Amino acid sequence: MKKKILIVDDNIAIVEVLSHFLDSQGFAIKGAYRGDDGLALATEFIPDLILLDVLMPGMTGYEVCASLKKDDKLKKIPVIFITVEGTANDISLGYSLGAADYIIKPFDLTDLYGRITSVLERITHHR
């Protein structure tokens, strides 16, 4: 069964590139362009992993992550932030909210794939 990834980013091009790349790697993909839409889609799709931007209209990625971690059905889904917000404080906040990883844009697709598979392997071993 394919692992499911939800991509939440207000940059349509990033969602499309990541969707195409990750689909070609064998993942089932859904995308959202707003934080609140991503949160709603997470409830329906129940992904194995969420790739989440920080700066988005409506809810920020930090707010989405905090909401996910408060929901019993969603709190164990690992979140990888993918964002231009790369200060030490930004990264620290992401991890304090429960992020599994934090990737700064621009990023390399091969590196992203490696981090995704690493996070998914970690959660598989802990279940």
Phi, psi and omega in degrees: 000134182293139172287142184256132179236132174256128178251124179235109182203137180283352177271106184302321181298320179294316178300317181293315180297312180296319179300312180297312182298311184289327174298319180292342178267004175097012178266152170269129190238140166229150180229150175221151185251359178224151180300314181295323176294321178296320179296316178296318180293325178300322180294323180279315189278331185044071182288163174277341182201148178237128171262123193226123173285162178265306185273105179217155175292155183079243178274137173284165176299324178297318179294320178298313181299315179300319179294319178301316185288345177269350184263119183304327182282337188245347192296337181270357178288122179291142179244130171247117175284136173232109191204163173276349181283093190241021177287164178301322179294319178299312182296316178300317178298316179303313180292323180294335177277355176108013180298143176277334179199167183216115184243133181267133173281145354287156183226163179264132182299324179294318177297316179301314179301316179299319180291320178299310182295325178296314179296316180296323177294320179299314182288329178295321181286337182268357181271000000 
